[in-house]
Amino acid sequence: MAPRILLCGDPLGRLNQLFKRVQSVSKSAGPFDALICVGQFFPDSPEILDEFLDYVEGRAQVPIPTYFTGDYGVVAPKILSTTSKKAENQGFKMDGLEVCHNLFWLRGSGKFSLHGLSVAYLSGRQSSESQFGKYSQDDVDALRALAEEPGGVDLFLTNEWPAGVTNRAAVSDIPVGISDSSCSDSTVSELVMEVKPRYHIAGSMGVFYAREPYLNAESTHVTRFIGLAQVGNKNKQKFLHALSPTPTSTMSPAELSAKPPKTTLWPYNLQDGAAESKKRPNDSDSDSQYWRYDVPKRQKSGSQGEKLCFKFVCSGSCPRGEDCHFQHNAEAREQCRRGVCLDLIIKGKCEKGPECSYKHEFQDESSIQRKPRSENANRSKECWFCLSSPSVESHLIVSVGESFYCALPKGSLVEDHILIIPIEHLPNTLVLSPEVESELSRYQNGLRNCYKSQGNDAVFFELVSKRVSHANLQVVPVPSSRARLLPNIFSLAAEKLGFKLVTKKFNDSTDGRKYLQKEYNAALGLFYVELPDGTVLSHTLEENEVFPAQFGREVLAGLLKIPDRADWRNCKISQEEEAKLAEDFKKQYQEFDPCQ
């Protein structure tokens, strides 16, 4: 039997009127499994505060499991701050934080199952005067990541309407007075195009509107938009709506693809009218949707089944503070500070094998000691990148010079992804003599010219860190048509992780390298990117900062729209396939190879 759900517009704290109506409807058409409220849940004035607090503080009973988004209004910060600190609400909870019996706050963004229905939500508005009631870019990106997971979304909840929802709709059905776009949001429009829900529920506009179903791009099912009015509105607009959808997970393909009468084309890619929406995210040239460094996708269950905040474990702080959905575990942070492998801390295991130079046992203070010098002296015998090492994978090598060689990496991002590696066991490429630097420059120019012949530009990046034992300068080809997006995308990605990249423009790549050599501090470390137009982006690592080792790769994976290849372990192929890729690249590179 399909679940029976009640949907409600902005309650505005009028819970007596709301629950009286819910009980009345339940007697005539119920019972119902849950009530979902969108729009402003809290009072907009102090006059009805006592009525509202009666329910929150337990003097009155919430009659049905009730879930709400709109976390703004009178006393919202106080009540929700207290709610966030409750022991039962700690950890990763996307199915609602319990405010009181039967009342649950859907915080930030998330996706959960409600009586078999897949429910996604974005709580808050685009702007707000306090931390409560405002969604963040992290919330938006997290929802995008969740939308990429398998399985459809039955209900999508937002406080505000998506900008452009009335495009292509029957004019006679559009309520009077909604031309004012103050309660519509273009970010919601972008998200609904990615989430592709079967039902999209929103409030805040003050009117009831059930739009004709519309077709989704790249999907066979339709979406129905339902806008709901405020509880107790003077115009008697409908604020409560009953719904009994069959969960997507139980429907056949034929049932899902059925087209109801009056189905329209989707409304959000029109380029006319005041309600014009932004382009579909996959086509946007300057927004942050290229960046897929999304915490909810990266985190995996640790040994205790709790999910850890990647930012907190790495740096000891998290810009989301109490709003973060993940564990700020001080012991995990301390283990990271002591050099323990992040994968071991967060996932419970490390899959990098000999490539990982971090510790694979949890450390107490008595176990912290410096490695003997003899171990460092023999490191080159074990190093995968040293040509003299028995571990080197020679089938990946495509060119060998006097001081450098070029090779394909294991699990390359794209086919022509190359590493420029010093033959000598050096920690980075910023400590080279002028003669060796000259050879590196020739290799860089050769790769630039090779990529240019294929319509691509070369992006070089390197992480210089005490934890990197053998230097490898990574080179990735990027279509020339997308190269102009690189500075913005790297900067946006850095901001998401709480740091800024210093930007310098040089007419000559040699000058850029000289600048980096001056900026390099052996006691700290450096991450840098050399872009095709001569721009150099760099970040000096702070003391004890654990910089994400795959940062450069993950940013480029987003730009190239291959986020599933951000992790090299997802890109493993057989040795025979690797050898063929290396041979193919040798043939392309032969005329540009400075060592030929």
N, C-alpha and C positions, 0 to 999 in steps of 0.2 A: 504493500500500500504506500502511495506517495505521501511524503510528509506534508503537513498543513502548517503554513507559516503566515503570520500577520505582519504586514509592513506598515510603518508609521513615518510621517513627516516630522518636522521639528516639534518636539514636545514642549520646549521652552519652560520646563519645570512644572507644567500643569499635569502632574501625575494623577491627581484625583480624577480629573475629567478623562484622562487617557485610560486609566485602568477600569473606570466605570464603563466606558465604551467597550473595552476589550471583553469584560465579563458579560456584557449584554450580547455582543456578537458571538461569544463562545456558547451561550445558552441556545441561541437560535441556529448557529451553523457550525459549532465546534464539535469536539474539542480541538485546540490548536497546540502544536508542539513548541512553538517559540514566537516571540515578538521581536522584530528588528526595527530599531529607530535610526533614521538618518537625519541630518540637519542638526540644529542646535538642541542639545539635550537639556542643558542647564537653564535656570531662569535667566531672563534678560533684565529683571529688576528685582529689588529686595522684597516687594510686596507679597510674593507667594513663596518666600524662602522657607518659612516654617512648614508649609505643606510639603515641600520638596524634601526637607530634612527629616520629616517623619518617616519616610521610606528608607532613606539612606542610613538613618540611625536606629532602625528597627522598631519604631513605634507603630508603623503600618507595614503591611506585608505586600511585597511585589507578587501578584497572583500567578505569573507565568514566567518561565525563563526569558529574560529580556536582555538583548544585546544592543549597545548604542555606539555611535561614532562621535558626532559633534561635541568634542570635549572642550567647550568654551562657554563663557557666561559667568554669572554671579556664583561665587564659591567654587568654581571648577578647579582652580589651581590648588586650593587647600584640600579638597576632597580627593583629587586625583594624586596629589603628592603623597597623602597618607595611604592611599590604595597601593601605590607603587612600592611602598616600603613594607607591606605585609609579607610575612614569611611565605605564605602560600602562593604569593604572586611573583616570587623570585624565579629566575631562570627564563628559558625560552618558551613563552606562552603566546601563541598566536590565536588561541581560541577564547581569549577574553580574560581580563583581570577582574577578579570578583570584588565588587564594591560593597555589596551586602548580599544576603540570600536572594538568589534568582536575578541579580542585576550584574551585568558584565560589561566592562569597558573594553572596546576594541581599539587598542592603542597603536598609533603609527600606521603601519600597513602590515598585511599578512594574508594568509590563506589557511582555511581550516575546514573540517567536515562537520556539518550540522545535520543530524538525522539522515545521513547519506548524501546530502547536498554539498557540493563544493562551493564555499563562500570566500570571496576575496574582498578586501576593503582597503580604502585609503581614508584615514581619519583626519580630521582637521581641515583647515582652509589654507590657501596659498600664503596668506599673511595674517599675522596676529600680533597683539601687543605683548604677549607672554609666551613662555615655552609651551604652554598648553594651548591646544586649539590650532596649532600651526604644524602642517606637515613639512618635512625636510626633504632635501634632495636624496638623502640616504633612504628615506621611506619610499620615494618614487622609484629609485634604482632597485631596491629590494623587491618591490612589486613586479618590476619588469623581469627580474631574475626568476621570480616565482611563476610568472606567466609563461616562461620558457619550459617549465617542467611539464612532463606528459600528463594527459588528462584535461578535460575541459573544465570551465568555471560556470556553475549554474547561476549564482547571484554575485553581482559586483556592487558594492556599497560605496557611495561617495556622498559627501555633504552637499556639494554644489553640482549644478548641472554642467555637462560638457558643452563648451562653446561650439555652436554650429549644429546642435542636435535637431533643430527644426528645418534645416536645409532638406529639400526634396520631400518634405512632409506636406500633407494636404493642408492648405491654408485655412480651410474652414474648421479644422480640428485644433488649430493652435490657439491656446487661451489668450484672451485680450490682456495686454500689459506685460508680456514677457520679452518685449523687444529690448528692455533695459538689461544690459549684460553684466550688471554688477554682481550677480550671483552665478555667473557662468565662468568656466575655467578651461583654458586651452590645454593645460597640462592633463586634465581629466580626459579631454578629447583624445590626446595622444595615447594615454594609457588604455582607454577603452578599445582603441584600435589594436592594441597588442594583446590585451587580456581576452578579447572576443567573448564576453559572457553571453549566456542565453537571456539573462535579465539584468538590466542595469537600473538600480534604484537610487534616487537622489532626492534631496529636500532643498530648503533654503530659498526657493523662488516664490513661495507663498501661494502656489496654485497647484491644482491636480492636472496632470497631462500624461495620457497613455499614448505614446507615439506608435504609428504603424510599425510593424516589424521591418527591419532593414537587413540587407545582405552584408556579410562580412567579406573583406578581401582575403583570399587564400584560405577560406574556410567554407564549408557547405551549409552550416547552420545559420539561423537568423538570430538577431538580437532584438529584444523588446525593451524600450526605455519607459520607465514609470517615474514621473515626478510627483511628489506628494506635498500637500499643503501643511500648514502649521496646525497643531492641536488647538481647537477652540477659536479658529479664525472667524471673523465677523461675516465673511462672504459665504459661509457654509460650504467652502471647498472641501473636497474629500481628503481626509488626512489618514484614514485607515483603509488598508487594502488587503484582502485575503488572497493567498496564492498556494497552489498545491502542485508544484512542478515535479515531474518524474526525474530523478537524478540522472545526469548524463551517463554515469557509469553503467546504468541498467538499460540504456536505450540502444536500439539497433541503428546501424548507419542510415537505413531508410527513414526511420523515425526522426533522427537528428537532422536530416537534410530536407525534410518536408517544408514546403514554402506556403505559408498561410495566404489567404486573399489580401490584397492591397499591400503586399510586401514591396518595399522601395529599395533603390540602391543605397549604399551606405552614404551618410551625410557629411563625413568629416574631411573629404579631400577637395571640396569645392573651393574655388578661388574668387567667388563674388560675394557681395553683401557684407554687412557690418559684422556678421557672425562668422566671417571667414576663419577657418581653423588652420593651424600650422600643418606643414607637410608631414607625411607619415615619417616616424622616426628613422626608418631604414634609409630614407632619402635625405635626411637633414644633413647639412654641410657643417654645422658649427656647434651642435649641442653635445651634451655629455653622454648621449645614449651609446656612443662608440665605446665608452668605458664600461667594462664588465667586471670591475674589481669589486663585486658585490659581496658583502660580508655573509649574508645568509647562504650564498652558494658556496663560499669558500669553506665555511665552518663544517666540521664533521664531529660526530659524537666522540667525546673523550671516554676515558675508562670509567667514569662515573655516570655516563649518559647525559652530561650537561654540556651545553655548547658554549665555547669560550669566545670572548670578544678579541678578534685578531689584533685590532689596534691597541687595546689595553695590554695584551700579552707582549706585543712588540715594543711599545714605548712607555708603558706605565700610566698612560692617560687616554681618555676617550672623549672627543668633543661632544658626544651625545649625553654624557653624564648619566643621570638617573633614567633618561629616556631610552637608553640602550637596551635592546632586547636580549643581549648576551651577557654571560657571566664575566664580571670583573674580578677574576680570581688572583689574589695577591701571590699565592704560592706558585701558580703557573707563570706569572710575571717574573718571579725570582728565579725559577728554573731557566727561563729564557735568558735572563741576565747572566746566568752562570754558564751559558753556552750550550744548553741542551737543545737538540733539534726541535724546531717548531712542529714538524709533522708528528713527532713522537708525543709532544705535549698536547696537541689539538686532536690528532687522529688516533693516537695510541700506538702508531707504528710509522716507520720510515721506509719508503719504497725507492729511495734514490740510490741505494747500494753504495759502492765505493766513491761515487761522486759527492756524497754528503760528507762535509768536513766537520759537522757538529757532533756533540756528545750524544750517545745513545743509552745513557743511564742517568736517572735522576740524581742530582748532586746535593749532598749536604755540605756544610761549611768545611768539615774535616777532609772532604774529598777534593777540594779545590786546590790545585797546585799547578805550577807551570810544567810544561812538557820538557823533558831533558833535551839539551841541545843536540844530542846524538840522534834523537828521533827526527828533529827538523832537518838535520844534515842528510838523513837517509830518505827524506820525503820524496825526492825525485825518482827513487827506485820504485815507489808505489804509485806515482802520479800518472793518471790516465793521459795527461797532455804532454808528458815528456817523451820525445822520440826515442830515447834510450830505454824507456820503461817497457817491460813485457806486456803491460796492460794496454798500451796504445793500440787503437783500432785502425790499422794502416789502410784498410779498404775504404775509409772515409776521406783520406788525404787526396787533395786535388792539385796541390802545388807545393814545392819545397824550395826555399831560397837560402840565402846565407844565414840569416838570423831569424827568419819567420817561416812558417808553413801555413797553408790554408786547408781547412777540412770542413766537411759537413758535420753539423752537430747530431748527436743522438736525438731522435724525435724532433726533427726540424720543424719550424713554424710553417714555412713554405718550401717549395722544392729547391730554390736557389739560396736558401739561408746558409750563410758561411761564417766560420770562425777564423779570425787571424790570430795565430798563436805563436808566441816567442819560442824558439827552439831551446833557449836557455831557460832554466827554471826560475822565472821572474814573477813577482807578485802582481804586477800591473804593467801597462804600456806607457806609463808616465815617468818611468825611471830610466829611460833609454838614453844612450849616448847619441850625439848628433848623427853619427854614421848609421846607427841602427834605426834611428827615427826617420832617416832619409829612405831606407828600404820600406819601412811601414807606409810612408807617404806614397811610394810607388805602387804598393799593393792596393792601397785605398783608391788611387786613381784608376788602376786597372779594373777594379770591381765597379767603380762608378761608370766607366765607359762600357763595360760589359752589360750592366743593367740598362744603361741608356739605350743601347742598341735594341733592347726588348721593350722599350717604352716605359721603363721604370727608373726610379731614383733610389740611391743608396742611403740608408739610415744606419749610422754606427752608434753603438752604445756599449758602455762598460761599467761594471760595478767594481770599484777599487775598495777593498776591505781587508782587514786583518784575517778574515775568515776565508778569503779567496787565496788559495795557495799558488795557483798557476794562472797567469793572465790569459784571458781570451776576450778579444774585441769582437763583438757580434755585429754582423752585417746582414741587414734584411732589405730586400727590394720592395719598394712601395710604388704602385702606379703613379706616374707623374701627375695625373689629374687629381690625385688626392694628397699630394705632398704639401700643398698649402695649408692643409688642416692640421699638420703635425704639431706646431707650437701650441695651439689651443688645446688639443687633445691631451698632450703630455701635461700641460699646466693644470687642466681640470682634474686629471687623474691624481696629480700630486696634492692638490687641495683637498681631495676626498680623503687622503691619508694624513692630512694635517701638516703638510710642509709645502714650501714654495720652491720652484725652480728658478734660479738666476738665469736671465736671458742676455746673451751677448751676441752681437752680429759682427762678422768679420768678412772682409773681401777675399781673404786667402785662407784656405784651410790650415796652412802652416801656422798662421798667426793664432788661429783658434787653439791648436795644439800647444803652442807656447803659453797661452793664457791658462790652459788647464794644468800645465806643469807647475806654474806659479801658484795656482789655487790648491794644488794637492798638498794635503797635510798627512804625513805618514802615521801620525798618532791617532788620526780620526778616520779618514776615508772619504770617498767621493763617488757619486754616481753622475755620469754625464752622457749626453746625447749630442752627436754631430749631425745636423740636418742638411739637406741638399743645398739650401740657399746660403750656407755659411753660418747659420745661426748655431750657437752652442748653448745648450741647456745644462745646468749643473746644480747639484745639491751636495753641500759638505755635510757629512754625517756628524751627528752629535755624539758625545761620549756615551758609549754603551748602547747606541742606537742599533737596533736590529732591522736593517733595511730589507724590504721584500726582495729576495734574490731574483724573482721573475718579473719585476716591475716593468722593465722595458718590453719584454716579450708580451706581457698581458695587455699593455696599452696598444701595441701594434696589432695584436689579435683582434682587439675591438675595432680598430680602424679598418682592418681588412675584412671585417664581418665574419670572422671565424673564431668566435669566443670559445668554442669547444676545443680548440687547439692551443689555448693559452698555457695549459699544463703539458710539458713535453712528454709526460708518461702516457697521455692520450694519443700520442702520435708515433708510438713505436711500430717499426716494421721489421721484417726479417733482414738478416745480414745480406742475403742475395739482393733484396730490393734496395738496401742502402748502397751496395756496391754499384748497382745499375744507375742510381741517381748520381753518384759521384762520377761515374764514367760519362754520363750525359752532360754534366756540368763542365767537365774537363774539355770536352769538345767545343762547348760554347765559349769557354774562357780562354782557349788556347791563343787566339790572336791578341788578347789583351793582357796575358800573363807576363809580368815584368821579368820573370825568370826563364822564359822560353828563349 
